[in-house]
């Protein structure tokens, strides 16, 4: 008799969730995927720049997938030259793929110091390790790991606006 009482709640829950597509997807371990499609500099100033991570996300769920954070680490040769976090705050619609551009504001001068001897305008090989965090239905927070290797062109001084230099050095 006692085993029948324990079996009844399990049977009821199974029947209730049997038709719920999202729960079935999560239980079948259909996971979202992400790929780093590109990495480039944008809005370059003498002291700072924006590093733009272009990420393609595939959402297999029947509900929208909120993205929350991107952590990143870039290295060249044996040394790491950039790392940080970016708030994602965007959503991938249900059962679709979407491109997301995630901007990271960096200290350009500090990055050049970390690269030791690499000059602006140079092309450098890089290895990127990233994690895109998403708030998945049923499972909560999930980190999607991404890796990519490639070459990155460092913006040269001629790419920097003269007005930006004046804004930094002008007398008050």
N, C-alpha and C positions, 0 to 999 in steps of 0.2 A: 504494500500500500504506500509506503514511504517513497519508494522509487518511482511510483506513478506520479506523485506530487512534484517531484523534482523534474520529471520528464515533461510535464504539462507546460511550465513556463518556457522551456527550451523550444518546444513545438510551436507555441504561440509566437515567440520572437522570430523563429525561422519563417513562419507563414507571413508575418507582417513585413519582413525585410526581403522576402523572395522576389517581390516585384520592384523593389527600389533599385533602379539602374546604377546609381552612384555607389551604393553599398556593395553591389555585385562587382563593380569595376574595382573598387578598393580591395575587396576580398580576393579578387582574381589577380591582384598586384599589377594592374595596369598603372604604370607610373608616368608622370610627366617627364619629358626629356628636354634638355637644353644643349645648344651648341654655340660656341663663340664663333661668329661668322667674320668679325672684323674688329680691328683695334686701330684707332687713329687719334691724332691730336686735333683739337679744335680750340678756338678762342685763346690763341697764344699771346701772352704778354711777356714783358721782360722778366717778371718775377713769378708768374704763375701760368698755368695752362689747364685745359680740360682734356682729360683722356676719355675718349668715348668708346665704351664697350658695346658692340652690336651683337645682341644675343637672339637666337631663334629659339622659341619655346613651343613645344607641342603639348597641348592639353587634351588628354584622352577622356577626361571626365565629362559628364553631362551637365556640369555646373561650372561657372566661371572659376578661374584659378588666380587668387590674389598673390602677387609677388611682393616680397617684403624687404629683401636685403641682398646685396652682392658683396662678398668679400673677395679680395684679389691679392695676388702676389706675383710680381714679375721679376724675372732674373735674366741675366745675360752672362754667358760664360759661367763662372763659379759664384758670381755674386748677385744677391737680391738688390734691386734698385728702386722698387716701388712696392708698397703694400698699403691696404686700407679697406674701408667699407663704404658702400654707397646705399642709401635708402632707395629701394626700387619703387614702391608705391604705385604699382600699375596692375592691371588685371588682364589675363588672357581669356577671351570668351570660351564658352563651352565647346568641346569637340572641334578645336581649331588650332592652327599654328599662328604665331604672331612674332614679328620682329620688335625687339625692344632696344632702344638706345639708352644706355645707362651712363651718365656723365660723372666722372670723378675729378674734382678740383685738386690739382697737385701743385706743389712748390717746384717750379721748373729749375730754379738754380740749385736746390738741394738734390734734385734728381740727377743733374749733370755732375755734381760733386760725387755722388754715389757711383756713377759710371766711370770715374777715374780716367781722365784723358780723352774721353770721347767728346768730340766737338759738335756743336749744333750743325745740322745739315747732314750729319752722318747717318748711314743706315746700319742698324744694329740687329743682330739676331736676338730673339727673346723666347723665353719659355713662360707661359702664363698658367697659373693654377688658380681657379676661381671656384666659388660656391654660390649658387643662386638659391636663396631661401624662398619657399612658397608655403602658403597656408592651405594644405590639402584637406578636402572634405573627408571626415571620418578618421584621418590619421593625424591631423594637426600639422605642426611645423615639419617641413622636410627640406633637406639641403641637397640640391642637385649639383654634383661635382662637374667641373668643366676643365679641360686642358687644351692648350693649343701652343704650337710653336710656329714661329714665322719671323719676319723682318719688320722692323718699325723704323720709319724715317723720323729723326729728331728735327723739329722745326729749326730753321736757321734764323739768325738775327734779322736778315732781310725780310722774313715773314712777319716780324713784329712791327706794329704800328708805331710811328714816331710820336704820335700823340700819347700813347701809353707811357713812353719813356719820359716825356715832358711832365705828365701827371705825377710821376714819382719824384722827379728832381726839382720841380718848380719851387721857387721860394714862396713862403706863406704870406 
